[in-house]
Amino acid sequence: MTAPDQATAHAVATFVAHAGSHLPIPEYDGLVSTLAYPYSPPETDRGPLYRFTLHHVVTGVGPTELFRTTTEEL
């Protein structure tokens, strides 16, 4: 999902950061949270975003068959 402009993106990010930090945790009473942000403020304007979508489906292969894998003994 993308916003039509930077101001909207910033407003949504600010709201989500604030609301997310006050969501209740079922195991605790009250508004206790273990959410921490590495930066203050937690939302930072990063400029334009380009959407990239890849619609390929691969079936019948193992999890390592699509990538070159090298094993080295140390």
N, C-alpha and C positions, 0 to 999 in steps of 0.2 A: 504494500500500500504506500502510495506517495501523496504528498500534499500539493495543492495547486500553486503554492508560493511559500517562501521562506517564513513569513510571519505566521501562517497557519501551522506549518511544521513545528515551529518553535512553541507555539501555544499548546499544541497537542503533546509534545514532548514534556513540557513543563507540567501539564495536568497529569499525565501518566506517571511521571516520576513522583509527584506529590501523592497522588492517590495510591500508587503501588506501595509506598512506604508506610501507609496506614491501613493496609488490609489486615484483617484479623487472622491469626494463626489458630487453627482448631485446638491444638494441644494446650494453649495458654488462655488465660482470662484477660480481657481488656485488649488494648491495642499494642501488644508487644510485638516487635518486629526484629528480625535478624538481618535486615537489608542494610547494606552499607554502600556508599558511592565513593569511588576512588578520586573523584574530582568535585569541586564545588564552584559553581552550580553543576548538578548532574547532567544537564542538557547543554550541548554545545552546537552552535550552528556550523555545519560542515560544507555548505554549499550544495550545488546541484547533485542529484543522484541519477544514475543511469540504470534503468532496469534491464537485466539480462535474464532471459528465460530459456531453458534448454528442455525441449520436449522429446526425450529419447527414452525408450523403455528397453531394458536388457533383461532377458530371462534365461534361465538354464545355465548360469555360470556361477562359479564359486566366488567368494568375496575378494580373492586376490588375483583372479584371472584377468581383470581389466587393467592391471597396473604392473609395470616391470618391478620385480621384487628381487633383491639381492640379499643373501644372508652371509654374514662374515663371522667367523669364529674369532673371538678375542682372547 
